[in-house]
Amino acid sequence: MKLLRFGLAGQERPGILDKQGKVRDLSGVVADIDGATLSNESLKKIAALDLDSLPLVEEPVRFGACVNRVGKFICIGLNYADHAAESGVDVPSEPVVFMKATSAITGPNDNVIKPRNSTKLDWEVELGIIIGKHTSYVSEADAMDHIAGYCVINDVSERNFQLERPGGQWDKGKGCDSFGPIGPYVVTKDEVPNPLDLNLWLKVNNKTYQNGSTKHMVFGPAFLVHYLSQFMSLQPGDVISTGTPPGVGLGQKPPFYLEAGDVMELGIEGMGTQKQTVVQA
């Protein structure tokens, strides 16, 4: 299934994509696409529906963030060996973990805001993991049972804030408003037989900068869920962004960063696409 949220910002309703690629309204079945809906029992209820019986949503439609009320937005850094190389660092022996503010979350096609004093605004297409049930100290063998689905994420980053400003941590370059477009869909895991064999790409102003595959991940989804659960419990609706392939602005020669008016387009095989325009704060 491809679950989604549609409507004006702050007024989104739950929806689902039917076999014809049309949006159907789920608000008569569930209140929202959030942790409660992403539990196994709710997903079974939705899967049993006759989608043709649900109200058809008129197009065009705005997609909101595909999950609401995200408790934790956890990110993994340097999780592709070739991206670590372009960043000039070694492949980590354990996952690099940081948090993205949940206030950064936006719809997949909403504007990305270039913050005040930003000089190095960058992009990162990533596979997102959506947690489906309470997870604590789970084994790697059982970790997939705790995943509800996957989504497209643009881990927008401000490299000056992240790497050059004093403080020694990444969060302030990762958590600015609009730095977390997620969606358009939560693609349930039954539609993703191998999350480690997905093409992912990103263009800026119609030029391809990232064109990679999740098969080059250092740490795969099952290991990441297992690993993170050793340090914090994961709750239904939590989001894990799993790292980016090479081709970010920081890695260009010379580096290339986003300015107001630039347009990013990105996607992951079978998971839909995003498109954002950069605007000045």
C-alpha positions in Angstrom: 0.0 0.0 0.0 0.9 3.6 -0.5 -0.4 5.7 2.3 -0.4 9.5 2.2 -1.7 12.7 3.7 -3.3 15.3 1.4 -4.7 18.8 1.7 -3.7 22.3 2.9 -0.8 22.6 5.3 -2.1 21.9 8.8 -5.4 20.5 7.4 -4.2 17.2 5.9 -6.4 14.2 5.6 -5.3 10.5 5.4 -5.4 8.9 2.0 -4.2 6.0 -0.1 -3.2 5.5 -3.7 -5.4 3.2 -5.7 -4.3 0.8 -8.5 -4.9 3.6 -11.1 -2.6 6.0 -9.2 -5.5 8.1 -7.9 -5.8 9.4 -4.4 -8.6 8.0 -2.3 -9.8 9.5 1.0 -9.2 7.4 4.1 -10.6 9.8 6.6 -13.8 7.6 7.1 -11.5 4.7 8.1 -8.6 6.2 10.1 -8.1 9.6 11.7 -4.6 10.2 10.2 -1.5 8.5 9.0 0.5 8.4 12.2 1.9 5.9 14.7 -1.5 4.5 15.6 -2.4 3.9 12.0 0.9 2.3 11.2 0.4 -0.5 13.7 0.0 -4.0 12.3 -3.8 -4.2 13.1 -4.6 -0.9 11.5 -2.6 -1.7 8.3 -4.5 -5.1 8.1 -7.8 -3.2 8.3 -6.8 -0.8 5.5 -5.4 -3.6 3.3 -8.8 -5.4 3.4 -10.6 -2.4 2.0 -12.2 -2.1 -1.4 -10.4 1.0 -2.5 -12.9 1.7 -5.3 -15.5 2.3 -2.6 -13.5 5.1 -1.0 -14.1 8.8 -2.1 -12.0 9.9 -5.0 -9.9 13.0 -4.3 -10.0 15.6 -7.0 -6.7 16.6 -8.5 -4.5 18.6 -8.3 -3.8 17.8 -4.7 -1.1 18.9 -2.3 0.7 16.1 -0.5 1.6 16.7 3.1 4.3 14.9 5.1 3.4 11.2 4.8 3.5 10.7 8.6 2.0 13.0 11.2 3.1 13.4 14.8 6.6 12.0 14.3 8.1 11.5 17.7 11.7 11.1 16.6 13.4 12.0 13.3 16.7 10.0 13.5 19.3 10.3 10.8 22.3 8.2 9.9 25.4 9.9 8.5 28.1 8.6 6.1 26.2 5.4 5.4 27.4 5.0 1.8 31.1 4.3 1.4 31.3 6.4 -1.8 29.6 9.4 0.0 32.1 9.1 2.9 34.9 9.2 0.3 33.6 12.4 -1.3 33.2 13.9 2.1 36.9 13.1 2.9 36.2 10.9 5.8 36.6 7.2 6.6 33.7 4.8 6.5 32.5 4.6 10.2 32.8 1.4 12.1 29.4 2.0 13.7 26.6 4.2 12.4 26.9 7.9 12.8 23.6 9.0 14.5 22.1 12.5 14.8 18.7 14.0 15.1 16.7 16.2 12.8 14.1 18.5 14.5 10.6 17.3 13.9 9.7 21.0 13.2 11.8 20.5 10.0 9.3 18.1 8.5 7.3 19.4 5.5 5.4 18.0 2.5 7.4 16.5 -0.3 6.7 19.4 -2.7 6.7 22.3 -0.3 9.3 25.1 -0.6 12.7 24.6 1.1 13.6 27.8 3.1 17.2 29.0 2.8 17.9 30.2 6.4 19.2 33.6 7.3 23.0 33.6 7.1 23.0 30.4 5.1 26.0 30.1 2.7 26.2 26.4 2.0 22.7 24.9 1.5 22.9 21.3 0.3 20.7 18.3 -0.6 20.7 14.6 0.2 18.2 12.0 -1.2 17.7 9.3 1.4 15.6 6.2 2.0 13.4 6.7 5.1 12.3 3.9 7.5 9.0 4.2 9.2 8.7 2.3 12.5 5.5 0.3 13.0 5.6 -0.9 16.7 7.4 -0.3 19.9 11.1 -1.4 19.5 13.6 -1.8 22.3 16.7 -4.1 22.2 15.4 -5.9 19.1 17.7 -8.4 17.4 18.8 -7.8 13.8 16.9 -11.0 12.8 13.6 -9.6 14.2 14.1 -6.0 13.3 12.2 -6.1 10.0 9.0 -7.0 11.9 9.2 -3.6 13.5 9.3 -1.7 10.2 5.9 -0.4 8.8 7.2 0.9 5.6 9.6 3.3 3.7 9.5 6.7 2.2 11.6 9.3 0.2 13.4 11.9 2.3 15.4 14.9 1.4 17.9 15.5 4.2 18.4 19.2 3.4 21.6 20.4 5.1 23.4 23.7 5.7 27.1 22.7 5.6 28.4 25.9 7.2 26.0 25.5 10.2 26.7 21.8 10.3 30.5 21.6 9.9 32.1 25.0 10.3 30.2 26.8 13.1 31.5 26.1 16.6 29.8 23.4 18.7 31.1 20.2 17.2 27.8 18.6 16.3 25.6 18.4 13.2 22.1 19.1 14.4 22.0 22.8 13.9 22.8 22.3 10.2 20.2 19.7 9.8 17.1 20.8 11.7 16.1 24.2 10.2 12.5 24.7 9.2 11.7 22.9 5.9 14.8 20.7 6.0 12.8 17.5 6.2 10.6 16.9 3.3 9.1 13.3 3.7 6.9 11.4 1.3 4.8 11.5 -0.8 3.9 8.0 0.4 4.5 5.6 3.2 5.1 2.5 1.1 4.3 -0.5 3.2 7.1 -3.1 3.5 5.2 -5.8 1.6 5.7 -3.7 -1.5 9.5 -3.4 -0.9 10.8 -7.0 -1.0 14.5 -5.8 -0.9 15.1 -2.3 0.5 18.8 -2.9 -0.3 18.2 -2.9 -4.1 16.5 0.4 -4.8 17.7 3.2 -7.2 17.6 6.7 -5.8 18.4 10.0 -7.6 18.3 13.7 -7.2 18.5 16.6 -9.8 19.0 20.3 -9.3 17.7 22.6 -12.0 17.2 19.4 -14.2 20.9 18.3 -13.8 21.4 14.9 -12.2 23.8 15.1 -9.2 22.9 11.9 -7.3 22.2 8.6 -9.0 22.9 5.7 -6.6 21.5 2.5 -5.2 20.7 1.4 -1.6 22.8 -1.7 -2.3 25.8 0.4 -1.4 24.6 1.1 2.1 27.2 0.3 4.8 24.5 -0.5 7.4 21.1 -1.8 6.1 17.6 -1.1 7.5 17.4 -4.2 9.7 20.8 -3.5 11.3 20.0 0.2 11.8 16.7 -0.6 13.6 18.5 -3.2 15.8 21.4 -0.8 16.5 19.3 2.2 17.4 17.1 0.2 19.7 20.1 -0.5 21.9 20.3 3.2 22.7 16.7 4.4 22.6 13.3 2.9 22.2 11.6 3.4 18.9 7.9 4.2 18.7 5.3 3.7 15.9 5.6 6.7 13.5 9.3 7.4 14.3 11.3 8.1 11.1 14.9 7.0 10.4 16.7 8.6 7.5 19.3 6.1 6.3 22.0 8.2 4.6 22.7 9.4 1.1 24.7 8.3 -1.9 27.5 10.5 -3.4 26.7 13.6 -5.4 25.9 16.1 -2.8 26.8 19.8 -3.3 29.7 19.5 -0.8 31.3 16.8 -2.9 31.3 18.8 -6.2 34.6 20.1 -7.5 34.3 23.0 -6.8 31.5 22.6 -4.2 28.1 23.8 -5.4 25.3 25.0 -3.1 21.7 26.0 -3.4 20.4 29.5 -3.9 16.9 30.9 -3.9 15.1 29.9 -7.1 16.9 26.6 -7.5 14.6 23.5 -7.9 15.4 20.1 -6.5 13.7 16.9 -7.9 14.3 13.5 -6.3 12.9 10.1 -5.9 13.4 6.4 -5.1 12.4 3.5 -7.2 8.7 2.6 -6.5 8.3 5.3 -3.8 7.3 8.4 -5.8 9.1 11.7 -6.3 9.6 15.0 -4.6 10.1 18.5 -6.0 11.1 21.6 -4.0 11.9 25.2 -4.8 14.4 27.0 -2.7 13.1 30.3 -1.2 14.9 32.9 0.9 13.9 33.1 4.6 
